[in-house]
């Protein structure tokens, strides 16, 4: 099976934008539990190759993202929501690089 589908987890505005662009696997999350369970469900779906999640929601489930990011597919991409960036992307990226190469780098 090809992992060619895109899944989105975000606020209503972000999800609506991706739906207008043709993404069908979308979840509007209003709680940390929904975000975490949806992220795991999308991760386990062999059709999903890219999971897009807003930075604000990713910050709430950072531990889960770090845990599942060890797998090469699906790729998890953090995007800012309409309020702007939170810096969560840099923190997660720094941790993933530290795990991969064994040193902490300034991003």
Backbone as CSV, one residue per row, in Angstrom:
resi,resn,N_x,N_y,N_z,CA_x,CA_y,CA_z,C_x,C_y,C_z
1,UNK,0.825,-1.191,0.000,0.000,0.000,0.000,0.866,1.249,0.000
2,UNK,0.441,2.219,-0.720,1.167,3.480,-0.768,0.694,4.390,0.354
3,UNK,1.650,5.051,0.953,1.329,6.025,2.004,1.235,7.393,1.350
4,UNK,0.116,7.642,0.682,0.018,8.855,-0.116,-1.058,9.834,0.346
5,UNK,-1.690,9.548,1.449,-2.736,10.440,1.929,-2.194,11.439,2.952
6,UNK,-2.836,12.587,3.009,-2.489,13.640,3.961,-3.603,13.695,4.998
7,UNK,-3.209,13.806,6.260,-4.167,13.957,7.355,-3.841,15.248,8.095
8,UNK,-4.876,15.937,8.559,-4.696,17.223,9.230,-5.414,17.208,10.576
9,UNK,-4.707,17.710,11.601,-5.303,17.909,12.927,-5.095,19.383,13.270
10,UNK,-6.169,20.076,13.551,-6.014,21.493,13.840,-7.277,22.139,14.338
11,UNK,-7.247,23.456,14.378,-8.421,24.232,14.745,-9.348,24.309,13.529
12,UNK,-10.540,24.825,13.731,-11.543,24.867,12.668,-11.051,25.609,11.427
13,UNK,-10.390,26.750,11.611,-9.924,27.535,10.466,-8.860,26.801,9.657
14,UNK,-7.902,26.191,10.346,-6.841,25.456,9.656,-7.407,24.265,8.898
15,UNK,-8.265,23.506,9.558,-8.866,22.330,8.921,-9.701,22.737,7.718
16,UNK,-10.466,23.800,7.841,-11.284,24.266,6.719,-10.417,24.619,5.517
17,UNK,-9.303,25.276,5.766,-8.389,25.625,4.675,-7.859,24.402,3.953
18,UNK,-7.461,23.392,4.708,-6.957,22.175,4.079,-8.073,21.403,3.376
19,UNK,-9.287,21.431,3.917,-10.406,20.781,3.242,-10.697,21.461,1.910
20,UNK,-10.587,22.770,1.884,-10.800,23.510,0.633,-9.722,23.174,-0.388
21,UNK,-8.540,22.752,0.086,-7.456,22.357,-0.817,-7.565,20.891,-1.232
22,UNK,-8.578,20.188,-0.712,-8.816,18.819,-1.142,-8.429,17.735,-0.161
23,UNK,-7.940,18.102,1.026,-7.584,17.091,2.022,-8.868,16.577,2.663
24,UNK,-9.028,15.257,2.693,-10.259,14.650,3.212,-10.129,14.127,4.637
25,UNK,-8.942,13.772,5.052,-8.743,13.229,6.410,-8.401,14.387,7.341
26,UNK,-9.417,14.983,7.934,-9.225,16.166,8.775,-9.970,16.015,10.091
27,UNK,-9.358,16.506,11.146,-9.982,16.484,12.463,-9.816,17.835,13.134
28,UNK,-10.930,18.390,13.586,-10.894,19.590,14.419,-10.810,19.098,15.852
29,UNK,-9.736,19.465,16.529,-9.522,18.990,17.891,-9.805,20.101,18.888
30,UNK,-10.560,19.734,19.914,-10.888,20.687,20.970,-10.327,20.265,22.327
31,UNK,-9.596,19.137,22.353,-9.024,18.693,23.624,-7.734,17.916,23.371
32,UNK,-6.925,17.839,24.391,-5.657,17.109,24.304,-5.908,15.623,24.041
33,UNK,-6.937,15.065,24.637,-7.243,13.646,24.445,-7.622,13.352,22.989
34,UNK,-8.425,14.232,22.404,-8.815,14.055,20.998,-7.593,14.192,20.099
35,UNK,-6.748,15.175,20.379,-5.541,15.370,19.580,-4.658,14.138,19.638
36,UNK,-4.400,13.634,20.832,-3.528,12.465,21.004,-4.108,11.221,20.312
37,UNK,-5.383,10.933,20.537,-5.974,9.723,19.949,-6.050,9.826,18.428
38,UNK,-6.359,11.009,17.912,-6.410,11.200,16.462,-5.025,11.054,15.846
39,UNK,-4.024,11.624,16.500,-2.649,11.510,16.022,-2.226,10.047,15.942
40,UNK,-2.534,9.278,16.958,-2.179,7.852,16.975,-2.958,7.101,15.898
41,UNK,-4.239,7.415,15.728,-5.042,6.758,14.683,-4.477,7.039,13.295
42,UNK,-4.142,8.293,13.024,-3.561,8.628,11.726,-2.199,7.957,11.558
43,UNK,-1.417,7.908,12.614,-0.100,7.267,12.555,-0.220,5.785,12.209
44,UNK,-1.206,5.128,12.740,-1.400,3.687,12.507,-2.028,3.372,11.155
45,UNK,-2.576,4.368,10.481,-3.215,4.161,9.180,-2.125,4.049,8.112
46,UNK,-1.994,2.890,7.462,-0.922,2.706,6.476,-1.071,3.573,5.223
47,UNK,-2.240,4.156,5.002,-2.451,5.020,3.847,-1.915,6.429,4.058
48,UNK,-1.678,6.814,5.312,-1.265,8.187,5.631,0.247,8.310,5.521
49,UNK,0.684,9.245,4.694,2.113,9.504,4.522,2.556,10.810,5.152
50,UNK,1.596,11.707,5.426,1.905,13.013,5.999,0.804,13.395,6.978
51,UNK,1.212,13.720,8.199,0.281,14.240,9.199,0.653,15.691,9.450
52,UNK,-0.292,16.583,9.213,-0.090,18.006,9.471,-0.852,18.335,10.749
53,UNK,-0.163,18.966,11.695,-0.779,19.340,12.963,-0.356,20.760,13.316
54,UNK,-1.279,21.536,13.846,-0.933,22.904,14.215,0.011,22.892,15.410
55,UNK,0.885,23.899,15.463,1.880,23.981,16.535,1.236,24.014,17.913
56,UNK,0.138,24.742,18.042,-0.499,24.856,19.362,-1.002,23.513,19.858
57,UNK,-1.538,22.690,18.970,-1.984,21.353,19.374,-0.796,20.419,19.577
58,UNK,0.219,20.556,18.744,1.405,19.711,18.869,2.093,19.915,20.211
59,UNK,2.069,21.140,20.683,2.703,21.446,21.971,2.048,20.651,23.101
60,UNK,0.748,20.399,22.984,0.001,19.661,24.007,0.339,18.164,24.018
61,UNK,0.771,17.635,22.863,1.041,16.197,22.757,2.479,15.945,22.296
62,UNK,3.373,16.811,22.719,4.774,16.747,22.302,5.400,15.384,22.583
63,UNK,5.103,14.794,23.732,5.676,13.495,24.075,5.270,12.419,23.084
64,UNK,4.024,12.430,22.655,3.542,11.449,21.677,4.201,11.671,20.323
65,UNK,4.350,12.918,19.923,4.994,13.219,18.642,6.436,12.741,18.654
66,UNK,7.154,12.998,19.729,8.544,12.550,19.815,8.636,11.022,19.760
67,UNK,7.702,10.367,20.393,7.697,8.901,20.409,7.441,8.315,19.022
68,UNK,6.447,8.825,18.324,6.112,8.238,17.023,6.973,8.772,15.892
69,UNK,7.703,9.848,16.132,8.566,10.408,15.090,9.779,9.547,14.801
70,UNK,9.971,8.498,15.566,11.088,7.596,15.309,10.862,6.784,14.038
71,UNK,9.608,6.654,13.618,9.289,5.954,12.376,9.448,6.921,11.208
72,UNK,9.981,6.452,10.079,10.186,7.353,8.942,8.892,7.811,8.270
73,UNK,7.865,6.985,8.356,6.582,7.317,7.729,5.488,7.001,8.742
74,UNK,4.543,7.845,8.936,4.310,9.093,8.228,5.169,10.236,8.770
75,UNK,5.373,11.210,7.929,6.077,12.420,8.318,5.085,13.295,9.082
76,UNK,5.548,13.903,10.173,4.700,14.806,10.945,5.209,16.223,10.717
77,UNK,4.324,17.075,10.223,4.676,18.452,9.902,3.871,19.387,10.792
78,UNK,4.572,20.261,11.512,3.915,21.250,12.354,3.762,22.548,11.571
79,UNK,2.568,23.124,11.634,2.296,24.381,10.950,1.688,25.363,11.947
80,UNK,1.930,26.654,11.768,1.295,27.627,12.649,-0.196,27.727,12.343
81,UNK,-0.971,28.113,13.349,-2.383,28.379,13.091,-2.560,29.868,12.806
82,UNK,-3.774,30.343,12.791,-4.012,31.745,12.415,-3.455,32.739,13.415
83,UNK,-3.109,32.278,14.625,-2.542,33.190,15.624,-1.041,33.345,15.475
84,UNK,-0.429,32.521,14.628,1.008,32.621,14.393,1.780,31.487,15.023
85,UNK,3.087,31.541,14.895,3.941,30.473,15.377,4.122,30.538,16.890
86,UNK,4.294,29.370,17.502,4.497,29.289,18.950,5.931,28.915,19.298
87,UNK,6.702,28.514,18.299,8.063,28.067,18.557,8.143,26.582,18.859
88,UNK,7.008,25.900,18.885,6.993,24.473,19.202,7.765,23.668,18.161
89,UNK,7.720,24.102,16.908,8.402,23.372,15.846,9.896,23.313,16.106
90,UNK,10.480,24.431,16.494,11.921,24.464,16.747,12.309,23.543,17.900
91,UNK,11.515,23.541,18.945,11.801,22.696,20.111,11.754,21.211,19.745
92,UNK,10.723,20.802,19.012,10.615,19.406,18.602,11.733,19.023,17.633
93,UNK,12.025,19.895,16.688,13.080,19.609,15.730,14.426,19.475,16.431
94,UNK,14.690,20.347,17.379,15.942,20.290,18.134,16.064,18.952,18.874
95,UNK,14.975,18.496,19.475,15.000,17.226,20.198,15.213,16.052,19.240
96,UNK,14.576,16.080,18.084,14.755,14.994,17.112,16.191,14.952,16.593
97,UNK,16.786,16.116,16.340,18.182,16.169,15.888,19.107,15.670,17.001
98,UNK,18.834,16.063,18.240,19.644,15.610,19.369,19.613,14.092,19.479
99,UNK,18.453,13.514,19.293,18.340,12.049,19.340,19.097,11.392,18.191
100,UNK,19.016,11.997,17.018,19.621,11.392,15.828,21.144,11.472,15.841
101,UNK,21.694,12.616,16.240,23.143,12.788,16.152,23.843,12.841,17.503
102,UNK,23.057,12.933,18.574,23.653,12.882,19.901,24.157,14.195,20.456
103,UNK,23.899,15.288,19.746,24.325,16.599,20.267,23.166,17.584,20.140
104,UNK,23.177,18.594,21.004,22.161,19.630,20.957,22.656,20.743,20.040
105,UNK,21.792,21.178,19.120,22.191,22.245,18.207,21.252,23.435,18.370
106,UNK,21.722,24.587,18.018,20.910,25.797,18.050,20.260,25.966,16.684
107,UNK,18.941,26.030,16.651,18.212,26.168,15.393,17.736,27.585,15.245
